[in-house]
Amino acid sequence: MAQRDNYTFENHASLPAGLGSTLASYFRSWDDPHSNNEYLNLFTPDSELVFGPTPVKGKDEIRALREAMVHPTNGPVVDLEHTFKKCFVLAGPTHEGPEVVINGTVWFKLKNGRRVDTDFASWIVFKRQQGEQLQAVFYKVYIDPAELQAAIQEMVAAE
């Protein structure tokens, strides 16, 4: 049995055209500690990203959030990788593009070498731009941060 690419949803064949590849491109860039910020292409200029207690708005704040968390040498996260499970396209009238919920797993490698694995889910509201490109206007991450936060606090205390 061939191994599935971790950026391909188990139900990829049933997704609307372009949705799976759009999300795969985003996550490949987000997961690359040396990213040239291609992940920002997923967002509109005024997108809202909710990752933790304080939402951020706009590409500059989204980039700052990621840079404060993921850096190849400064960390605290020096590497990470998502693995997709399923993508659920929500039924009902869509405003300007699809609304989806995705789930999967993610591991984080901290600068002290410790690895933390957890499940995640994300709710994403897309808007279809010119040329049919999908961009997120709203993106909320659901993750249990307890183990990751504890590992980071332990790492910082040991420095």
C-alpha positions, 0 to 999 in steps of 0.5 A: 500500500502506497504511503499517503502524502501528509498534505493530502486529505484522506477524502481529497477526491471529494473536495471542490477543485483547488481546495486541497491544493490551496490548503496543501500549499499553505501548510507546506509553507507554514511548516517550513521554518525557513519559509519565505512567507508564501503561507501569507498568500492564503489570507486576504489583507484583512484576514483574522487568524485566531490561534490562542487567546488573542486574534490577529488581523491582517498579514503583518500581524499573522506573519509576526505571530508565526515569527514569534513562534517558529524560527529555525534557530531562535524557536521556540519551535524550530520545526513542525509538520502537519498531517491532514486527516479530513476536510469537511466542506460545510453545507448551506449557502456560501457567501463568497467561497467555501467554509471548511473544517479540517482536522489532523495531527501536528508535531512541534520540535522545540529548540532543545530537541523535544518533540510535542505531538497533538491533534488539531482542527481548523475552521476556515472561511474562504472568499473567492478572489479574481481568477477563482483563487481562494483566500481565507477571511477567517481562520481559527485553530483548535488545539490543546496547547497545554503540553506545548506550553508546558514544554516551552516553559520548561525549556525557557526555565532551563536556559 
